[in-house]
């Protein structure tokens, strides 16, 4: 062994020795302090939407995604004993992760497709798969023109924002060659950030997959975990009054979906966002970000016209019940007829 090789060997051995010493000291320190919480900690600092997202990850419903942050797991099969969040029957997704019947990626000849992008409300929280409003639209079209002419693709995902819907469309949705895209997003854009989710969506998704993998590997190191524990007060000091998608980006995301439609030959129907007090005497209210867009299904007006009966159509303030979904379906179908998009 040459002198140069010997020096290099001892230098590497010294570095390894120092690192092992630091690992040992860090392990002892963490034992005394108590090891850190998970990367996204549970706790009072988490808003309800983030707690729900963690629950969806833990039961296998959500998978992480480098483009959309998260999306439903393809082929997911819910447990019979699971809480009836999506109807009384276990939730079943197709092999693409859609809450729809199985279908091929390539569009069959003579078939037209409507793809829905949205959050938990259009996904159909609290209702059965066939009761969610896109499925009802499909049933009404089938009654009108016969079976096999239209395919409904419910590609919504609970918790998704306009950023995530746009990302899904770019990465996955275009391959299905939709003729019409219903863009029912915006309500979740204003959800608050927290220590557990301290960056807006466009910054979260900008982190490459290899960086996430490196963090998972580094998490095995006691030194890394100790440094993260000590720096947590600084790292967690984000502006938690900020939101997942700023208002100006919500509009930019909508415009980008319209641009994709013009480029790839599909129509885009934007959905106004509505909420309501629940039960008798409940009135509807709008949180609308569709002003200035040409093709809008004004479900806000539909429910506001019901006055104090609006609350009878909601399971909770932002999720319609089966009767509410049926009413939305009629509003959507009427708008599609008005726009002339249902004729070949």
C-alpha positions as CSV (number, residue, x, y, z in Angstrom):
1,X,0.0,0.0,0.0
2,X,1.4,3.4,-1.0
3,X,1.8,6.2,1.4
4,X,-0.9,8.2,-0.4
5,X,-3.3,5.3,-0.3
6,X,-2.5,4.8,3.4
7,X,-3.3,8.4,4.2
8,X,-6.5,8.3,2.3
9,X,-7.5,5.1,4.2
10,X,-6.9,6.6,7.6
11,X,-8.7,9.8,6.6
12,X,-11.8,7.9,5.6
13,X,-11.6,5.8,8.7
14,X,-11.3,9.0,10.8
15,X,-14.4,10.4,9.2
16,X,-16.4,7.2,9.7
17,X,-15.2,7.1,13.3
18,X,-16.3,10.7,14.0
19,X,-19.6,10.1,12.3
20,X,-20.3,6.9,14.4
21,X,-19.4,8.9,17.5
22,X,-21.8,11.6,16.6
23,X,-24.5,9.0,15.9
24,X,-23.9,7.5,19.3
25,X,-24.1,10.9,21.1
26,X,-27.2,11.8,19.1
27,X,-28.9,8.5,19.9
28,X,-28.3,9.1,23.6
29,X,-29.5,12.7,23.4
30,X,-32.7,11.7,21.6
31,X,-33.3,9.0,24.3
32,X,-33.1,11.7,27.0
33,X,-35.1,14.2,25.0
34,X,-37.6,11.8,23.6
35,X,-37.4,11.0,19.9
36,X,-39.1,13.3,17.4
37,X,-42.6,13.1,16.1
38,X,-43.3,11.7,12.6
39,X,-42.3,13.9,9.6
40,X,-45.8,15.3,9.5
41,X,-46.9,15.2,13.1
42,X,-50.4,14.7,14.4
43,X,-51.6,17.2,16.9
44,X,-53.6,20.2,17.6
45,X,-51.6,22.3,15.1
46,X,-53.0,20.3,12.2
47,X,-56.2,21.6,10.5
48,X,-59.0,19.2,10.0
49,X,-58.2,18.7,6.3
50,X,-54.7,17.6,7.1
51,X,-55.8,15.2,9.7
52,X,-58.2,13.6,7.2
53,X,-55.4,13.4,4.6
54,X,-53.2,11.5,7.1
55,X,-56.0,9.1,7.8
56,X,-56.4,8.5,4.1
57,X,-52.7,7.7,3.8
58,X,-52.8,5.4,6.8
59,X,-55.7,3.3,5.5
60,X,-54.1,3.0,2.0
61,X,-56.7,5.2,0.2
62,X,-54.1,7.9,-0.7
63,X,-50.7,7.3,-2.3
64,X,-48.0,9.9,-2.7
65,X,-47.5,11.3,-6.2
66,X,-44.6,13.5,-7.4
67,X,-47.0,15.5,-9.6
68,X,-50.3,15.8,-7.7
69,X,-48.8,15.4,-4.1
70,X,-51.4,12.7,-3.5
71,X,-54.1,10.8,-5.4
72,X,-56.4,7.8,-4.7
73,X,-54.7,4.4,-4.9
74,X,-55.5,2.5,-8.2
75,X,-57.6,-0.5,-7.5
76,X,-58.3,0.5,-3.9
77,X,-60.8,-1.8,-2.1
78,X,-62.2,-0.4,1.1
79,X,-62.8,-2.7,4.1
80,X,-66.3,-3.7,4.9
81,X,-65.8,-2.5,8.5
82,X,-64.6,1.0,7.4
83,X,-66.5,4.1,8.4
84,X,-69.1,4.9,5.8
85,X,-67.5,8.1,4.5
86,X,-68.2,7.2,0.9
87,X,-71.6,5.6,1.3
88,X,-72.7,2.5,3.2
89,X,-70.9,0.0,0.9
90,X,-67.1,-0.4,0.8
91,X,-65.4,2.0,-1.6
92,X,-64.1,0.4,-4.8
93,X,-61.9,2.2,-7.3
94,X,-61.0,1.1,-10.8
95,X,-57.4,0.2,-11.9
96,X,-56.7,3.9,-12.7
97,X,-57.8,5.1,-9.2
98,X,-61.1,6.6,-10.5
99,X,-64.4,6.2,-8.7
100,X,-65.9,4.9,-11.9
101,X,-66.4,1.6,-13.7
102,X,-63.4,0.0,-15.3
103,X,-62.4,1.5,-18.7
104,X,-59.5,1.5,-21.1
105,X,-57.1,4.4,-21.4
106,X,-57.6,4.5,-25.1
107,X,-61.1,5.8,-25.9
108,X,-63.2,3.3,-27.9
109,X,-64.6,4.4,-31.3
110,X,-67.9,6.1,-31.1
111,X,-67.6,6.8,-27.4
112,X,-67.5,10.3,-25.8
113,X,-66.1,11.0,-22.4
114,X,-66.7,13.4,-19.5
115,X,-63.9,13.7,-16.9
116,X,-64.6,15.2,-13.5
117,X,-61.8,16.8,-11.6
118,X,-62.7,17.9,-8.1
119,X,-62.3,17.5,-4.3
120,X,-64.3,15.4,-1.8
121,X,-67.7,16.9,-2.7
122,X,-67.7,16.0,-6.4
123,X,-65.9,12.7,-5.4
124,X,-69.1,11.9,-3.5
125,X,-68.3,12.0,0.2
126,X,-71.2,10.4,2.2
127,X,-73.0,9.1,-0.9
128,X,-72.8,5.9,-2.9
129,X,-70.7,5.8,-6.1
130,X,-73.8,5.8,-8.3
131,X,-75.3,8.8,-6.4
132,X,-72.3,11.2,-7.0
133,X,-73.4,13.8,-9.5
134,X,-71.2,12.7,-12.4
135,X,-72.6,9.2,-12.2
136,X,-76.1,10.7,-12.2
137,X,-75.3,12.7,-15.3
138,X,-74.2,9.5,-16.9
139,X,-77.4,7.8,-16.0
140,X,-79.4,10.7,-17.5
141,X,-77.4,10.6,-20.7
142,X,-77.8,6.8,-21.0
143,X,-81.6,7.2,-20.6
144,X,-81.5,9.8,-23.4
145,X,-79.2,8.3,-26.0
146,X,-78.8,4.6,-24.9
147,X,-75.9,2.8,-23.3
148,X,-72.4,2.8,-24.5
149,X,-72.3,6.3,-26.0
150,X,-70.8,8.1,-23.0
151,X,-68.3,7.2,-20.4
152,X,-68.1,9.1,-17.1
153,X,-64.6,9.4,-15.4
154,X,-64.8,10.5,-11.8
155,X,-61.1,11.5,-11.4
156,X,-61.8,13.8,-8.4
157,X,-59.8,13.3,-5.2
158,X,-60.6,14.4,-1.7
159,X,-58.6,17.4,-0.6
160,X,-57.5,18.4,-4.1
161,X,-57.0,22.0,-5.1
162,X,-57.0,23.7,-8.5
163,X,-53.2,23.1,-8.6
164,X,-53.6,19.4,-8.0
165,X,-56.5,19.1,-10.5
166,X,-54.4,20.8,-13.2
167,X,-51.4,18.7,-12.4
168,X,-53.5,15.5,-12.6
169,X,-55.0,16.6,-16.0
170,X,-51.5,17.3,-17.4
171,X,-49.9,14.1,-16.2
172,X,-52.7,11.5,-16.3
173,X,-56.0,12.9,-17.6
174,X,-55.1,13.8,-21.2
175,X,-54.3,10.2,-22.0
176,X,-58.0,9.4,-21.6
177,X,-59.0,11.8,-24.4
178,X,-61.9,13.5,-22.6
179,X,-64.4,15.4,-24.7
180,X,-65.6,17.4,-21.7
181,X,-63.7,18.2,-18.5
182,X,-65.7,19.4,-15.5
183,X,-63.4,21.4,-13.3
184,X,-65.1,21.4,-9.8
185,X,-62.2,22.8,-7.7
186,X,-61.4,25.9,-5.7
187,X,-63.0,25.3,-2.3
188,X,-59.8,23.6,-1.0
189,X,-57.5,26.3,-2.4
190,X,-58.3,28.4,0.7
191,X,-57.5,25.8,3.3
192,X,-55.0,27.0,5.8
193,X,-51.4,25.9,6.1
194,X,-49.9,24.6,9.3
195,X,-46.7,23.4,10.9
196,X,-47.4,20.0,9.4
197,X,-48.0,21.4,5.9
198,X,-46.2,24.7,5.8
199,X,-45.9,25.4,2.1
200,X,-48.4,26.1,-0.6
201,X,-49.2,23.3,-3.0
202,X,-47.0,24.5,-5.9
203,X,-44.0,24.5,-3.6
204,X,-44.7,21.1,-2.1
205,X,-45.0,19.5,-5.6
206,X,-41.8,21.3,-6.8
207,X,-39.7,19.0,-4.5
208,X,-38.4,16.2,-6.9
209,X,-39.0,12.6,-6.0
210,X,-35.3,11.9,-5.4
211,X,-35.3,14.6,-2.7
212,X,-38.2,12.9,-0.9
213,X,-36.3,9.6,-1.1
214,X,-33.2,11.1,0.3
215,X,-35.1,12.5,3.2
216,X,-36.5,9.0,4.0
217,X,-33.0,7.6,3.9
218,X,-31.6,10.4,6.1
219,X,-34.3,9.8,8.6
220,X,-32.5,6.6,9.7
221,X,-29.7,8.8,11.0
222,X,-29.7,9.8,14.7
223,X,-27.7,12.9,13.8
224,X,-30.3,14.0,11.2
225,X,-33.2,13.3,13.6
226,X,-31.5,15.3,16.4
227,X,-30.7,18.3,14.1
228,X,-34.3,18.2,12.8
229,X,-35.6,18.1,16.4
230,X,-33.4,21.0,17.4
231,X,-34.3,23.1,14.4
232,X,-38.0,22.3,14.4
233,X,-39.0,25.6,16.1
234,X,-37.4,27.4,13.1
235,X,-38.6,25.1,10.4
236,X,-42.1,25.1,11.8
237,X,-42.4,28.9,11.9
238,X,-44.2,29.2,8.5
239,X,-46.9,31.7,8.0
240,X,-49.8,29.4,9.0
241,X,-52.3,32.1,8.0
242,X,-51.3,31.5,4.4
243,X,-53.4,29.1,2.2
244,X,-52.7,26.2,0.0
245,X,-53.3,28.1,-3.3
246,X,-53.3,31.9,-3.3
247,X,-56.3,33.5,-5.0
248,X,-54.2,34.8,-8.0
249,X,-52.9,31.2,-8.6
250,X,-56.4,29.8,-8.5
251,X,-57.3,31.9,-11.5
252,X,-54.0,31.0,-13.3
253,X,-54.8,27.3,-12.8
254,X,-58.3,27.7,-14.2
255,X,-56.9,29.5,-17.3
256,X,-54.3,26.8,-17.8
257,X,-57.0,24.1,-17.8
258,X,-58.9,26.2,-20.5
259,X,-55.6,26.4,-22.5
260,X,-55.2,22.6,-22.3
261,X,-58.7,22.2,-23.6
262,X,-58.1,24.5,-26.6
263,X,-54.8,22.7,-27.3
264,X,-56.2,19.1,-27.0
265,X,-59.7,19.6,-28.3
266,X,-61.9,19.2,-25.2
267,X,-64.4,21.6,-23.6
268,X,-64.0,22.8,-20.0
269,X,-67.0,23.4,-17.7
270,X,-66.1,25.3,-14.5
271,X,-68.2,24.7,-11.5
272,X,-69.1,27.4,-9.0
273,X,-68.4,26.5,-5.4
274,X,-71.3,26.3,-3.0
275,X,-71.7,25.6,0.7
276,X,-74.8,25.6,2.9
277,X,-76.2,25.5,6.4
278,X,-77.5,22.1,7.1
279,X,-81.1,21.0,7.8
280,X,-84.4,22.9,7.8
281,X,-83.9,26.6,7.5
282,X,-80.4,26.3,6.0
283,X,-79.4,28.7,3.3
284,X,-76.7,28.3,0.7
285,X,-73.7,30.6,0.2
286,X,-71.1,30.9,-2.6
287,X,-67.3,30.8,-2.5
288,X,-67.0,31.3,-6.2
289,X,-63.7,31.7,-8.2
290,X,-65.2,31.3,-11.6
291,X,-65.9,35.0,-12.4
292,X,-64.9,35.9,-16.0
293,X,-64.9,32.3,-17.3
294,X,-67.3,31.7,-20.2
295,X,-68.5,28.2,-19.4
296,X,-69.7,27.9,-15.8
297,X,-72.4,25.7,-14.2
298,X,-73.8,28.1,-11.6
299,X,-74.8,25.6,-8.8
300,X,-74.6,28.5,-6.4
301,X,-77.7,30.0,-8.1
302,X,-79.4,26.6,-8.1
303,X,-79.1,26.3,-4.3
304,X,-79.6,29.9,-3.5
305,X,-82.9,29.8,-5.3
306,X,-84.1,27.2,-2.8
307,X,-83.9,29.7,0.0
308,X,-84.2,28.1,3.4
309,X,-84.7,24.7,1.8
310,X,-81.1,24.5,0.6
311,X,-80.0,22.9,3.9
312,X,-82.2,19.9,3.1
313,X,-79.8,19.0,0.3
314,X,-76.6,18.9,2.3
315,X,-75.0,16.3,4.5
316,X,-72.6,18.8,6.0
317,X,-71.9,22.4,5.0
318,X,-69.8,21.5,1.9
319,X,-70.9,18.0,0.9
320,X,-74.3,17.5,-0.7
321,X,-76.4,14.5,0.1
322,X,-77.8,12.2,-2.6
323,X,-80.7,14.6,-3.4
324,X,-78.3,17.4,-3.6
325,X,-76.1,15.5,-6.1
326,X,-79.1,14.8,-8.2
327,X,-79.9,18.5,-8.3
328,X,-76.4,19.3,-9.3
329,X,-76.5,16.7,-12.0
330,X,-79.6,18.3,-13.5
331,X,-77.9,21.7,-13.3
332,X,-74.8,20.4,-15.1
333,X,-76.8,18.6,-17.8
334,X,-78.9,21.7,-18.5
335,X,-75.7,23.7,-18.9
336,X,-74.1,21.2,-21.2
337,X,-77.3,21.3,-23.3
338,X,-77.3,25.0,-23.3
339,X,-73.7,25.1,-24.5
340,X,-74.4,22.5,-27.2
341,X,-71.6,20.2,-26.0
342,X,-73.7,17.0,-25.9
343,X,-74.3,16.9,-29.7
344,X,-71.6,15.2,-31.8
